[in-house]
């Protein structure tokens, strides 16, 4: 860190976390930034900052915080998930696909990542890739209704109702 007293720097991060936990995200963002001015922080600080930005409707800073988290820790699955979701919400489906693939390389059984990867492929007019993603989501979690429904609709629209039947 840049400070002569790392213990003081961590107090700002702890304050940010305490404020975030009780839903005071605007104040938490201020505290995180105070800490980051003194110490470069770590991936979890940027992740928590991203969550606060997300909760206050600040998508661009949230995405930047989550991207910093995965830059600092490429194995940070939850941060990759949020990078994917925010990109998808903004219509940047290729970037979302990259994020979900990075997440699935770390956590291959993340049913929500498979589900959202399928949605992105659907939006990119890649129905076969969407079907593959949704099949994987259902294989990981047979009770994931959204994946089963999406899989059935996609298979029927591809003219393959027989393949869809077991997923009803």
TORKOL-4160 file (C-alpha; in steps of 0.2 Angstrom, whole numbers, padded with zeros to 4 digits, m for minus):
168
<pt num="1" X="0000" Y="0000" Z="0000"/>
<pt num="2" X="0004" Y="0018" Z="m0001"/>
<pt num="3" X="0001" Y="0022" Z="0017"/>
<pt num="4" X="0014" Y="0021" Z="0032"/>
<pt num="5" X="0000" Y="0012" Z="0042"/>
<pt num="6" X="m0009" Y="m0003" Z="0033"/>
<pt num="7" X="m0020" Y="m0006" Z="0048"/>
<pt num="8" X="m0028" Y="0011" Z="0046"/>
<pt num="9" X="m0031" Y="0008" Z="0028"/>
<pt num="10" X="m0040" Y="m0008" Z="0032"/>
<pt num="11" X="m0051" Y="0001" Z="0043"/>
<pt num="12" X="m0059" Y="0010" Z="0028"/>
<pt num="13" X="m0062" Y="m0006" Z="0019"/>
<pt num="14" X="m0070" Y="m0013" Z="0035"/>
<pt num="15" X="m0081" Y="0002" Z="0037"/>
<pt num="16" X="m0086" Y="0000" Z="0018"/>
<pt num="17" X="m0091" Y="m0018" Z="0021"/>
<pt num="18" X="m0101" Y="m0014" Z="0037"/>
<pt num="19" X="m0110" Y="0000" Z="0028"/>
<pt num="20" X="m0114" Y="m0011" Z="0013"/>
<pt num="21" X="m0120" Y="m0025" Z="0024"/>
<pt num="22" X="m0134" Y="m0014" Z="0031"/>
<pt num="23" X="m0138" Y="m0007" Z="0014"/>
<pt num="24" X="m0130" Y="0010" Z="0015"/>
<pt num="25" X="m0121" Y="0008" Z="m0002"/>
<pt num="26" X="m0118" Y="0026" Z="m0006"/>
<pt num="27" X="m0108" Y="0028" Z="0011"/>
<pt num="28" X="m0100" Y="0012" Z="0008"/>
<pt num="29" X="m0093" Y="0017" Z="m0009"/>
<pt num="30" X="m0086" Y="0033" Z="m0001"/>
<pt num="31" X="m0077" Y="0022" Z="0012"/>
<pt num="32" X="m0070" Y="0010" Z="0000"/>
<pt num="33" X="m0063" Y="0024" Z="m0011"/>
<pt num="34" X="m0055" Y="0032" Z="0005"/>
<pt num="35" X="m0047" Y="0015" Z="0008"/>
<pt num="36" X="m0042" Y="0013" Z="m0011"/>
<pt num="37" X="m0033" Y="0030" Z="m0011"/>
<pt num="38" X="m0022" Y="0024" Z="0003"/>
<pt num="39" X="m0020" Y="0006" Z="m0002"/>
<pt num="40" X="m0022" Y="m0003" Z="m0019"/>
<pt num="41" X="m0035" Y="m0015" Z="m0011"/>
<pt num="42" X="m0038" Y="m0032" Z="m0017"/>
<pt num="43" X="m0050" Y="m0042" Z="m0028"/>
<pt num="44" X="m0063" Y="m0043" Z="m0014"/>
<pt num="45" X="m0063" Y="m0024" Z="m0011"/>
<pt num="46" X="m0066" Y="m0021" Z="m0029"/>
<pt num="47" X="m0080" Y="m0035" Z="m0029"/>
<pt num="48" X="m0089" Y="m0027" Z="m0014"/>
<pt num="49" X="m0087" Y="m0010" Z="m0022"/>
<pt num="50" X="m0095" Y="m0017" Z="m0038"/>
<pt num="51" X="m0109" Y="m0024" Z="m0028"/>
<pt num="52" X="m0112" Y="m0007" Z="m0020"/>
<pt num="53" X="m0112" Y="0002" Z="m0037"/>
<pt num="54" X="m0124" Y="m0011" Z="m0044"/>
<pt num="55" X="m0136" Y="m0008" Z="m0030"/>
<pt num="56" X="m0136" Y="0010" Z="m0032"/>
<pt num="57" X="m0139" Y="0008" Z="m0051"/>
<pt num="58" X="m0122" Y="0013" Z="m0057"/>
<pt num="59" X="m0119" Y="0000" Z="m0070"/>
<pt num="60" X="m0103" Y="0007" Z="m0078"/>
<pt num="61" X="m0093" Y="0009" Z="m0062"/>
<pt num="62" X="m0100" Y="m0008" Z="m0056"/>
<pt num="63" X="m0093" Y="m0016" Z="m0072"/>
<pt num="64" X="m0076" Y="m0007" Z="m0070"/>
<pt num="65" X="m0075" Y="m0013" Z="m0052"/>
<pt num="66" X="m0079" Y="m0031" Z="m0056"/>
<pt num="67" X="m0067" Y="m0031" Z="m0071"/>
<pt num="68" X="m0053" Y="m0024" Z="m0059"/>
<pt num="69" X="m0058" Y="m0039" Z="m0047"/>
<pt num="70" X="m0055" Y="m0052" Z="m0060"/>
<pt num="71" X="m0039" Y="m0043" Z="m0066"/>
<pt num="72" X="m0032" Y="m0045" Z="m0049"/>
<pt num="73" X="m0039" Y="m0062" Z="m0046"/>
<pt num="74" X="m0043" Y="m0071" Z="m0062"/>
<pt num="75" X="m0051" Y="m0086" Z="m0052"/>
<pt num="76" X="m0064" Y="m0074" Z="m0044"/>
<pt num="77" X="m0080" Y="m0083" Z="m0051"/>
<pt num="78" X="m0093" Y="m0072" Z="m0043"/>
<pt num="79" X="m0084" Y="m0057" Z="m0051"/>
<pt num="80" X="m0084" Y="m0065" Z="m0068"/>
<pt num="81" X="m0103" Y="m0069" Z="m0066"/>
<pt num="82" X="m0106" Y="m0050" Z="m0063"/>
<pt num="83" X="m0095" Y="m0045" Z="m0078"/>
<pt num="84" X="m0106" Y="m0057" Z="m0088"/>
<pt num="85" X="m0123" Y="m0051" Z="m0081"/>
<pt num="86" X="m0118" Y="m0032" Z="m0083"/>
<pt num="87" X="m0112" Y="m0034" Z="m0101"/>
<pt num="88" X="m0127" Y="m0044" Z="m0106"/>
<pt num="89" X="m0139" Y="m0031" Z="m0098"/>
<pt num="90" X="m0130" Y="m0018" Z="m0109"/>
<pt num="91" X="m0132" Y="m0029" Z="m0124"/>
<pt num="92" X="m0114" Y="m0033" Z="m0125"/>
<pt num="93" X="m0117" Y="m0051" Z="m0128"/>
<pt num="94" X="m0100" Y="m0056" Z="m0135"/>
<pt num="95" X="m0091" Y="m0049" Z="m0119"/>
<pt num="96" X="m0104" Y="m0057" Z="m0108"/>
<pt num="97" X="m0100" Y="m0074" Z="m0117"/>
<pt num="98" X="m0082" Y="m0072" Z="m0114"/>
<pt num="99" X="m0085" Y="m0068" Z="m0095"/>
<pt num="100" X="m0097" Y="m0083" Z="m0093"/>
<pt num="101" X="m0084" Y="m0094" Z="m0102"/>
<pt num="102" X="m0070" Y="m0088" Z="m0090"/>
<pt num="103" X="m0082" Y="m0092" Z="m0075"/>
<pt num="104" X="m0086" Y="m0109" Z="m0082"/>
<pt num="105" X="m0067" Y="m0113" Z="m0084"/>
<pt num="106" X="m0066" Y="m0110" Z="m0065"/>
<pt num="107" X="m0083" Y="m0117" Z="m0060"/>
<pt num="108" X="m0089" Y="m0129" Z="m0073"/>
<pt num="109" X="m0105" Y="m0134" Z="m0063"/>
<pt num="110" X="m0112" Y="m0116" Z="m0061"/>
<pt num="111" X="m0129" Y="m0118" Z="m0068"/>
<pt num="112" X="m0133" Y="m0100" Z="m0068"/>
<pt num="113" X="m0118" Y="m0096" Z="m0079"/>
<pt num="114" X="m0123" Y="m0110" Z="m0091"/>
<pt num="115" X="m0141" Y="m0103" Z="m0091"/>
<pt num="116" X="m0135" Y="m0085" Z="m0095"/>
<pt num="117" X="m0122" Y="m0091" Z="m0108"/>
<pt num="118" X="m0137" Y="m0099" Z="m0117"/>
<pt num="119" X="m0147" Y="m0083" Z="m0116"/>
<pt num="120" X="m0132" Y="m0073" Z="m0123"/>
<pt num="121" X="m0130" Y="m0086" Z="m0137"/>
<pt num="122" X="m0149" Y="m0085" Z="m0141"/>
<pt num="123" X="m0147" Y="m0066" Z="m0142"/>
<pt num="124" X="m0132" Y="m0068" Z="m0154"/>
<pt num="125" X="m0143" Y="m0079" Z="m0165"/>
<pt num="126" X="m0133" Y="m0095" Z="m0161"/>
<pt num="127" X="m0147" Y="m0107" Z="m0157"/>
<pt num="128" X="m0136" Y="m0123" Z="m0157"/>
<pt num="129" X="m0124" Y="m0115" Z="m0144"/>
<pt num="130" X="m0138" Y="m0109" Z="m0134"/>
<pt num="131" X="m0145" Y="m0127" Z="m0134"/>
<pt num="132" X="m0128" Y="m0134" Z="m0128"/>
<pt num="133" X="m0127" Y="m0122" Z="m0114"/>
<pt num="134" X="m0145" Y="m0125" Z="m0108"/>
<pt num="135" X="m0142" Y="m0144" Z="m0109"/>
<pt num="136" X="m0127" Y="m0142" Z="m0098"/>
<pt num="137" X="m0137" Y="m0131" Z="m0086"/>
<pt num="138" X="m0151" Y="m0144" Z="m0085"/>
<pt num="139" X="m0138" Y="m0158" Z="m0083"/>
<pt num="140" X="m0130" Y="m0148" Z="m0068"/>
<pt num="141" X="m0147" Y="m0144" Z="m0060"/>
<pt num="142" X="m0162" Y="m0153" Z="m0067"/>
<pt num="143" X="m0173" Y="m0142" Z="m0056"/>
<pt num="144" X="m0168" Y="m0126" Z="m0065"/>
<pt num="145" X="m0185" Y="m0122" Z="m0073"/>
<pt num="146" X="m0178" Y="m0107" Z="m0084"/>
<pt num="147" X="m0165" Y="m0118" Z="m0092"/>
<pt num="148" X="m0178" Y="m0132" Z="m0095"/>
<pt num="149" X="m0190" Y="m0120" Z="m0103"/>
<pt num="150" X="m0177" Y="m0111" Z="m0114"/>
<pt num="151" X="m0171" Y="m0128" Z="m0120"/>
<pt num="152" X="m0188" Y="m0134" Z="m0124"/>
<pt num="153" X="m0193" Y="m0118" Z="m0134"/>
<pt num="154" X="m0176" Y="m0118" Z="m0143"/>
<pt num="155" X="m0177" Y="m0136" Z="m0148"/>
<pt num="156" X="m0195" Y="m0134" Z="m0154"/>
<pt num="157" X="m0190" Y="m0119" Z="m0164"/>
<pt num="158" X="m0176" Y="m0129" Z="m0172"/>
<pt num="159" X="m0189" Y="m0142" Z="m0177"/>
<pt num="160" X="m0184" Y="m0155" Z="m0165"/>
<pt num="161" X="m0199" Y="m0157" Z="m0154"/>
<pt num="162" X="m0194" Y="m0176" Z="m0150"/>
<pt num="163" X="m0178" Y="m0169" Z="m0142"/>
<pt num="164" X="m0188" Y="m0157" Z="m0132"/>
<pt num="165" X="m0201" Y="m0169" Z="m0125"/>
<pt num="166" X="m0191" Y="m0176" Z="m0110"/>
<pt num="167" X="m0188" Y="m0159" Z="m0103"/>
<pt num="168" X="m0207" Y="m0155" Z="m0101"/>
